[in-house]
Amino acid sequence: MTLSPLQLAFALAPRLPLGLVMWLARAGAGIAARCGGSAVTRMRSNIARLTGTQPSDALVRAAVVSHIRNYGEQLMLGSPRGACLLEGVTFEGFEELTAATHDGPVVLALGHSGSWDRAGAWVCSQGYDVVTVAEKVEPAVLFERFVALREGLGMEIIGVAKGESVFSALVERVRSRHVIVPLLADRDISGAGIEVTLGGGRALVAAGPAALATRLDRPLFVACITYENETATGADVRVRCVGPVRPPQDTPGGGNRVEALTQAWVDDFAGMMRDKPQDWHMMQRVFVEDLDPERLARARAEHERKNR
């Protein structure tokens, strides 16, 4: 059976020194940035909309390096050679976040930024339970490797496919437990996303964090994860976490409150992300201007059909 490049990397990387893996990731990122392509072009466009200015070539290259560094760290986490990745993590607002778990679950809205698996592993190493959702990728064996890696670090994983909803399962899994529920939500895959202002444009993000916090009547926090003290062979991780997030005004009613709460956490996330836009690993279409309206309408119709 032929292995995909990522499957091959999963097999080989943990056998190599961490510094070598990170150096190779950085070198490969430099080549990818120079070659360009649709993914790099999309990342450039997304950063421009987030910040309101066109990013320089140097910033785009830094963004590709950040993106591939994250993959390199994922490959090494859980390996004895990658154990030192739990060092160099600074988590601002951790005491406030964990204090909120004393009487039940706390929801944490995240974007695809920095090294979220490394941050999650660090939280688990501090003795806190983490339950999260992961998008299913193909082939299935690759997704199983990602799940095994994260579960080996102490996280509980619920898999979700595009167009699928696991909201009810998530509610039941975390209800009344003293757990942190981080959800990557700056991109919608369900077809039932919420349109918000993200930086300088309108974007479609996942309703999950605000909907879960509202359903459980629990606090919602938001975090931005970035790299700091970067070298050719690695970097530290900085997590900035704020909350509980509240909408600008107390919005009654389930749906309206979820929309207001979503916009509130997105505002916080975008504000923090503008300080280090190269660490936003967004190579997909998230801004409404870039989305296919017919495909979006079909996805929403299918979501409504499944949830009648």
N, C-alpha and C positions, 0 to 999 in steps of 0.2 A: 504494500500500500504506500502510495506517495504522500509524504507529509507536506503540509503547507509551510511557508516560511515561519509563521508564528508558532506552529506546532514544533518545528525543528528547534526554534529558539527556546521553547519551554524545556526541551529535552537537553539542550547543550548548555544554556546559560548558567544554570545552578552549579555546573561542574567547573566553571571558570572563576578566577578572582573577581571580586566585585569591581575593583578599579578598572580592570580590563573591559568588563561588560559595559560600564558606563562610558569609557573612552570610545569603544566601538559604537555605542549608541549616539554619542555626540558627533563622531566622524560621519556616520551614516546620515544623521540629520542634516549635516552641512551639505552633503551631496544631494539629498532630497530637496533642500531649499533652493539650491542652484538649478536643479532640473525643473522645478516648479510643478506644473500639473494642476488639475482641477481642484484637488483638495487644498493645495497651498493657496490657490487663487481664492477659494472660498474663505479660508482662514483670514487672508488679507482683507477681504470685503467685510467679514464679520467684525474684525478689530476696528476697521474704519467706522462702522456704524456704532459700535460700542463707545468709541472715544470721540467721534465727531471729526476726526482728522485722518488723513491717509497715512498709514504706517510706513516708515522707512524700510528699505531692504534689510537693513541690519536688525530692525525689530522683528520683521517677518522671519528672518533666519533664527533669531532667538526663540520665536514662538514654535518653530519646527523642532528645535533642539529641546525645548521644554516638553513638547508633546512626546517625543521619542524617549526622552529621559524617563518619563512616567512609565512607559512600557517596559523599559529596562529594569526599573525598580520593581514593577509587578512580577517580572520573571524571577527576580532574586529573593523577593519576600518569602519567608517560610523556609528558605535554604539556610544552613549554618553559615554559609559565606555571606549571606545578606542580613544576618542578625544585627549588624551595626547600623542598619537603616533605621532602627527604632531610636537611635541616638540622633541628636540634631533636630528634633521636633520641638517647636515652640507653639503652645496652644493658648492663645490669649482668650480669656473668657471661659476657661475650662471649669473653674469652680462654680460659676453661675449656671453653666449648662448641667453639670452633674448634680448640683443642689436641686434642680428642677425634677430629677428622677426620684427623689425621696418619697413622693406620694403617687408615682405612676410614670407612664412613658413620657418622653419628650421627643418632639419631632424636630429634625434638623434639615433645613433646605440647603442643598449644595449645588454648585455648578461644576461642570467638567473643567476644573482648574487645579494646577499643581499636581500633587500626588495624593489622591484621596484614599487609595488603599494603604499607603504608608501611614497616613494620619489615622485611619481606622484601626490599623494594627497597633498603633501606639495607644489609642484609647482602650483597646482590649487588654493591652499589657498593663494598664493601670487598674484593672479589675472590674471594668464596666462591661455590661452585655450590650451588644450591638445587633440589631436586626435591620436588614436592608433588602432592597430589590435590585436585581441585576438583569439587564437586557440579554436575552438569549441570542447567541451568535452561532453562525454555522462555520464548520460542521459541529454537530452536537458534542463530539468528543472534545472539541476545543472549549466549549462552554463548560463542560464537566471539569476540565482542568482549572478554569478560573474559579469555579465553585469550590473545588477541593482546596485550592490555594487559600481562598478567603475563609473557608470553614476551618482550615488548619490554623489560621491566625486567631480564631475565636469568634468570627462573625456567623450569624445565621442568615442564610440567603434564600430568598424567594425569587425564582426565575419568572420572567415575563417576556412574551413575544410581542412583536409589533402588532398593534391593533387589539391586543389582549388586555383585560383588566384583572388585576389580582387584589383590588382594593379591599373587598370583603375578607379575603384570606389574611391580608395584612392587619386589618382591624382586629380580627379574632386572635391572631398570633401575638399581638403586643398589648391588648387590653389588660389593664390592671397590673402589668409587669413594670418593674423598675428598669427600663431599658432606654437606650438612645436609638432613635430611628432615623438615620441619615438617608436622604433621598436625593439622588441626582435629578434635577428638575428643570434645568435651563434649556431642555429640548423635549418636545412632546412626541411620544411614539404611539399614543393610544388613539389619536383621532378625536380626542375630547379635550384638547388643551385650552388654555385661557390666553386671550390676546392681551398683551401688556406693552407698556413702553419700556424698552430695554436700551439704555443709553440714548442714542439718537435715532432710534427707529422703533417700529411696532414689530413685536415678535410673538411667537406662539410657544408657551412654556407649559410644563405639566401642572395639573391641578393638585397632584397628590399631596404635597406637604400641607397646604392650607386646608384641603378637604379632610385629611386625616386628623389634623389638629382640631378642626371644627367638629368632626364626628365624635371624637373622644373627649372633647372639651379639655384639651391639654395645650400647654404652651408650645409655640413655634419659635425656634431659633434659626439663624442663618449664618453660614460661614463661607469665607473665601480662603482658598488655600493657594499659597504661592511658594516659589523657591527663593532662597536667600543664600548669600555667600557661595556663589557658584564657582566651580573650578572645572577643569577638563575631565575630572573623574568623579564628580558628584556635586551635591548641594544640600544645604539644610532645608527644612520645611517649616513654613510659618502658617499657622492657622489663626485667622481672626474671626472670632465668633461673637455675635451680638444677639440680644434678645432679652425677654420675649418680644417678638415682633408684634406690633399692633397696627391695624389700619389707621389712616389719618383721623377717622372718626369711627365711633362705635356703630358698625353697620349691622342692623338686625336681619334675620333671615339667613338660611343656609347658603343658597347660591350667591347672593350678593356679597355676603361676608367672605366667602371663599375667594371671589374675584378681588375684593379689596385687600384681603390678606396676602394674596398672591402678588399683587402690585407692590405692596409694602415690602415684602422680602426681596423682590427683584430690585427695587430701588436701593436697598441696603447692599445687595450683592454687586450691582453695577457700580455703585459708588466706591466700593473697596477694590473692585477689579480694575478700575481705571488707573490705579496706582501701578499695576503690573500687568498690562493687557497681554503681554507675550505669554503669560501663564494660563490664558484661557484656551483650552484645547478644543475649539469648536471648528470642525472642518465640515459640518453639515449645514443644511439650510434651516435656519431658525427664524429669520426675519420674514415677515409676511410678504414683503415685496418680492422675495425670491421663491416663494412657494407656488406650486401649481394649483390654482384655485379649483379646478375640476377634481384633481386627485384629493385635495383637502376635503371637498364636499362629499366625495365618495367615502372617505375614511370616517367622517363624522356620521354619515348616514348608517354605515355598517356598525359603528359603535352604538348608536341609538337602537338599532335593530337587536343587537346582542343583549342590551340592557333593559329591554321592555319587560 
